[in-house]
Amino acid sequence: MSSSRLSVTSAIVAGPELLEWDSEFFGIPIARIDVGAFTPDFERAVKPWCALHRIACLYVLGPSGADAPPVDLRVTYESDIDGVEEETPAVRPALAEDIPALEPIARMSHRDSRFYADGRFDASRCDDLYATWIRRSVEGWADAVWVAIHNDRPAGYLTCHRHGAIGLVAVAGHARGLGLGRQLVNAAKNYFRAHRVPRVQVVTQGRNTAARALYEKCGFRLAGVRYWYHLWFPENLHA
């Protein structure tokens, strides 16, 4: 979906684009746009575009300064990968048979995300989103998935993408404080080291102080902060 139809003087970084997976999952047309700056006419410009494509919710990634309040602070961390292998005795690659144990962890572990903060997405459906995300990651969405084991049971996970990104990370509530999160991050570093990826990046929520503390303890440095906004156009559902 080309941005050429969107007449807006804001600096567009990417999009707008229809998000087919999100739209199908939540049952409403959803799109995304990435902007480098906002101008006073931004929302007036995107509204006709969303009406044309019957978009009910537009995810907007950009700086501060939008008319709408942000639903999330998107915090990016980076770490260089050195040549030192990290120890991860409680971590192993995920197996298909781990999925039934991982899905309940996912349902409870990502409540700091923008989907819950928005308030318009059904909370149980947001739980389903992350359960689906970890299941499909194990099935091949991610290039690698690592599982932390506690008391002979999966108690956490981390997903990796070979280009140098960490995706989902979670540790079950009963297993927190045992250093499993750090071992999962170290397993990711070992994975990227083996694939000669020089730098790894991870994104988390500004309100997720536990995740931010984990990454900083693991040697990650703050690389950028941006905002997520959700612009809703419910009238487009009935157009």
C-alpha positions as MATLAB code, in Angstrom:
seq = 'MSSSRLSVTSAIVAGPELLEWDSEFFGIPIARIDVGAFTPDFERAVKPWCALHRIACLYVLGPSGADAPPVDLRVTYESDIDGVEEETPAVRPALAEDIPALEPIARMSHRDSRFYADGRFDASRCDDLYATWIRRSVEGWADAVWVAIHNDRPAGYLTCHRHGAIGLVAVAGHARGLGLGRQLVNAAKNYFRAHRVPRVQVVTQGRNTAARALYEKCGFRLAGVRYWYHLWFPENLHA';
ca = [
       0.000    0.000    0.000;
       1.769    3.122   -1.213;
       2.219    6.271    0.868;
       1.870    8.367   -2.308;
      -1.874    8.655   -1.700;
      -1.242   10.259    1.682;
      -0.764   13.993    1.289;
       1.034   15.025    4.454;
       3.952   17.357    5.065;
       5.293   15.298    7.969;
       8.507   13.436    7.237;
       7.316    9.912    6.444;
       9.914    7.254    7.204;
       7.852    4.257    6.075;
       4.282    3.401    5.115;
       1.449    3.749    5.426;
       0.854    0.028    4.964;
      -1.982   -2.320    5.723;
      -1.031   -4.901    8.355;
      -2.757   -8.022    7.117;
      -1.819  -10.255   10.044;
      -2.896   -7.745   12.715;
      -6.094   -7.012   10.800;
      -7.024  -10.665   10.576;
      -6.100  -11.396   14.191;
      -8.046   -8.523   15.765;
     -10.834   -8.605   13.186;
     -10.551   -4.949   12.134;
      -8.541   -3.193    9.384;
      -5.236   -2.015   10.881;
      -2.382   -0.096    9.270;
       0.951    1.364   10.312;
       2.958    4.468    9.485;
       6.408    5.579   10.641;
       7.006    9.327   10.754;
      10.051   11.400   11.578;
       8.144   14.550   12.499;
       4.613   15.771   13.084;
       3.000   18.898   11.670;
      -0.306   20.459   12.736;
      -2.078   18.923    9.725;
      -0.893   15.350   10.326;
      -4.142   13.899   11.650;
      -6.183   15.831    9.082;
      -4.034   14.229    6.388;
      -4.174   10.648    7.624;
      -7.919   10.652    8.296;
      -8.938   10.691    4.581;
      -6.342    8.045    3.779;
      -7.694    5.804    6.516;
     -11.246    6.431    5.315;
     -10.241    5.490    1.766;
      -8.797    2.181    2.978;
     -11.392    1.708    5.766;
      -8.693    1.600    8.434;
     -10.121    1.391   11.949;
      -6.788    1.673   13.802;
      -3.565    3.272   12.597;
      -0.373    2.486   14.485;
       1.851    5.559   14.344;
       5.526    5.332   15.306;
       7.169    8.705   15.710;
       8.583   11.344   18.040;
       6.729   13.199   20.752;
       4.394   15.963   19.653;
       1.351   14.201   18.228;
      -2.095   15.523   19.148;
      -3.088   12.107   20.534;
      -1.455   10.771   23.717;
       1.057    7.950   23.154;
       0.146    4.398   24.126;
       3.746    3.303   24.531;
       7.333    4.464   24.756;
       9.401    2.306   22.390;
      12.882    1.875   23.882;
      15.680    0.355   21.801;
      18.849   -1.150   23.263;
      21.971   -2.354   21.474;
      24.988   -4.422   22.420;
      28.170   -5.281   20.563;
      28.982   -8.993   20.437;
      32.488   -9.780   21.666;
      34.331  -13.056   21.409;
      33.603  -14.327   24.907;
      31.221  -17.302   25.179;
      28.592  -16.837   27.904;
      27.511  -19.589   30.301;
      23.873  -20.696   30.061;
      23.470  -23.958   32.018;
      19.694  -23.583   32.455;
      18.936  -22.764   28.807;
      18.419  -24.986   25.766;
      16.832  -24.660   22.294;
      13.032  -24.794   22.279;
      11.250  -27.964   21.237;
       7.775  -28.347   19.773;
       6.692  -30.165   22.909;
       7.541  -27.040   24.961;
       4.724  -25.040   23.359;
       1.950  -26.050   25.824;
       4.153  -24.830   28.703;
       5.281  -21.646   26.934;
       1.851  -20.385   25.886;
       0.581  -19.769   29.453;
       3.793  -17.878   30.240;
       3.214  -15.694   27.179;
      -0.373  -14.990   28.193;
       0.785  -13.495   31.497;
       4.117  -11.887   30.637;
       3.556   -9.022   28.205;
       0.979   -6.869   30.004;
       3.238   -3.807   29.651;
       2.773   -3.771   25.871;
       0.865   -1.139   23.925;
      -1.945   -3.520   23.029;
      -3.004   -3.767   26.668;
      -2.281   -0.082   27.349;
      -4.535    1.004   24.484;
      -7.689   -0.182   26.246;
      -9.655   -0.775   23.049;
      -8.242   -4.197   22.301;
      -9.880   -6.980   24.294;
      -7.411   -8.051   26.999;
      -8.057  -11.770   26.471;
      -7.381  -11.300   22.776;
      -4.099   -9.607   23.669;
      -3.258  -12.683   25.747;
      -4.008  -14.789   22.673;
      -1.709  -12.567   20.610;
       1.357  -13.403   22.669;
       0.451  -17.070   23.038;
       0.191  -17.239   19.246;
       3.422  -15.280   18.872;
       5.506  -17.675   20.967;
       3.879  -20.752   19.417;
       4.576  -19.587   15.885;
       8.066  -18.481   16.855;
       8.854  -22.041   17.942;
       7.237  -23.285   14.721;
       9.512  -21.140   12.570;
       8.633  -17.455   12.794;
      11.880  -16.904   14.700;
      15.264  -18.158   13.581;
      15.954  -19.491   17.078;
      14.019  -19.803   20.336;
      15.715  -20.454   23.666;
      13.962  -21.932   26.688;
      14.976  -21.561   30.333;
      14.396  -24.642   32.487;
      13.505  -24.550   36.186;
      12.474  -27.636   38.171;
      12.615  -29.634   34.926;
       9.955  -27.425   33.298;
      10.113  -24.568   30.764;
      10.056  -21.365   32.793;
      10.973  -18.716   30.230;
      11.845  -18.047   26.611;
      13.663  -15.717   24.237;
      13.318  -15.498   20.457;
      16.091  -14.527   18.028;
      16.160  -13.290   14.452;
      19.379  -13.921   12.572;
      19.803  -10.352   11.331;
      20.610   -9.337   14.920;
      17.361   -8.823   16.822;
      15.982  -10.256   20.028;
      12.186  -10.552   19.900;
       9.991  -11.859   22.711;
      11.520  -12.387   26.159;
       9.699  -13.662   29.241;
      10.283  -15.533   32.488;
       7.393  -17.081   34.418;
       6.473  -15.280   37.616;
       7.447  -18.162   39.899;
      10.938  -18.341   38.368;
      11.923  -14.682   38.456;
      14.918  -13.569   40.465;
      16.871  -16.743   39.651;
      19.001  -15.273   36.863;
      17.116  -17.036   34.071;
      16.533  -13.819   32.145;
      20.243  -13.123   32.073;
      20.969  -16.660   30.892;
      18.418  -16.295   28.098;
      20.047  -13.053   26.935;
      23.469  -14.700   27.127;
      22.166  -17.589   24.997;
      21.057  -15.047   22.412;
      24.500  -13.446   22.452;
      26.108  -16.848   21.947;
      23.766  -17.499   19.021;
      24.636  -14.212   17.333;
      28.308  -14.740   18.052;
      28.154  -18.128   16.323;
      26.517  -16.486   13.306;
      29.089  -13.668   13.246;
      26.542  -10.955   13.938;
      28.543   -8.026   15.355;
      25.711   -6.168   17.079;
      22.359   -7.156   18.569;
      19.291   -4.993   19.144;
      16.240   -5.421   21.359;
      13.125   -3.285   21.765;
      11.054   -3.018   24.921;
       8.448   -0.772   26.537;
       9.345    2.289   28.547;
       7.119    1.091   31.383;
       8.804   -2.326   31.471;
      11.420   -1.446   34.058;
      12.345   -5.086   34.735;
      13.232   -5.720   31.094;
      15.179   -2.482   30.849;
      17.172   -3.350   33.975;
      17.911   -6.821   32.568;
      19.290   -5.495   29.292;
      21.405   -2.881   31.033;
      22.859   -5.550   33.368;
      23.675   -7.617   30.277;
      25.723   -4.785   28.782;
      23.157   -3.234   26.457;
      23.180    0.508   25.945;
      20.268    2.789   25.163;
      20.128    3.388   21.404;
      16.875    5.264   20.883;
      13.470    6.240   22.207;
      10.334    6.755   20.119;
       6.597    6.787   20.743;
       3.733    4.579   19.644;
       0.346    6.207   19.003;
      -2.881    4.445   18.061;
      -5.264    6.577   16.019;
      -8.756    5.104   15.972;
     -11.337    5.675   13.248;
     -14.279    3.433   14.250;
     -16.516    5.200   11.745;
     -14.571    3.479    8.958;
     -15.962    0.110   10.032;
     -19.390    1.195    8.862;
     -18.328    3.078    5.736;
];
